[in-house]
Amino acid sequence: MAEAVVTMDGWSVVHDTRTFDWASWKLTSEEVRNTAIKEFKELMKKWEAVEEEKLGSQSLYKVVGNKADFMFIFLRPTMDELEEIKREINKSKLGDYLIPDYSYVSIVEMTMHNPMNEGKDRKLSPQVEARLYPILPKWEHACFYPMARRRWEEANWFAIEKEERTRLLYEHGMTGRKYAGKVKEIITGSIGLDNWEWGVTLFAHDALEFKKIVYEMRFDEVTTKYAEFGDFIVGNYLPAEDVDAYFAL
Ligand code: VOV
């Protein structure tokens, strides 16, 4: 019988994408627009304070292409906080123009498949803690997509032995390591929370690195044989100091 792997779980995560209602924004008076932006920047400041206290993390991205205009990524200790943040955005003035789109709910996950974790007790080392409660790198680009492992009769991830899964993920990790300094990844588990099984969030200074790493990994056995992918969303980081310029008409 295949054995379930122990997971270590961290912060709850939501990827929240919004379409911006530019048509209504253009019909809004400058005074109201300024008030809306000011209020939104105050919200961002409040979130930044949470991140400074290491009680969560977040980033805002300008989405490339027409899947959305924005992608918020929020990490918090509880699902309640994630829901509160959504309400806070929706109640704000700018929220009137931020039309809810796609979202994805998951929890930061590490598995004991990682050979580096084998044999360790579940007490958190600083390295493990940093991976379970990550402060999002404020790099220029982010890429998010959900994934699942196949459950085909001839390729069923959940039916193969744990040792085999560990071997395959080790090989995968070795490919990933080649991208140290170029791509950072956060793996979140979403079984029981959303439509796919994992969320993959990648960060890079150069968006070309997303294409390179995902392509190279297609040749790793774990991906070739067992991976299914959902839609990809790519965004450019929007720091608080650029918010005024973004909304200016
Ligand atoms: C920067 C790149 C990078 C690195 C270093 C890296 C390393 C690792 C390690 C060591 C481990 C295993 C143990 C753990 O710690 O959980 C994982 C786990 C995982 N990965 Fe990964 N991954 C990367 C990057 C990376 C990418 C680009 C992808 C998607 C593309 C692809 O083709 O799949 C991915 C997927 C996953 C998934 C879905 C899991 C969970 C699988 C499961 O069944 O449990 N990942 N990953």
Boltz pocket constraint, residues with backbone or C-beta under 6 A from the ligand:
constraints:
  - pocket:
      binder: B
      contacts: [[A, 109], [A, 110], [A, 111], [A, 112], [A, 113], [A, 114], [A, 147], [A, 149], [A, 169], [A, 170], [A, 172], [A, 173], [A, 175], [A, 176], [A, 177], [A, 179], [A, 180], [A, 183], [A, 184], [A, 185], [A, 187], [A, 198], [A, 200], [A, 202], [A, 213], [A, 214], [A, 217], [A, 218], [A, 223], [A, 227]]
      max_distance: 6.0
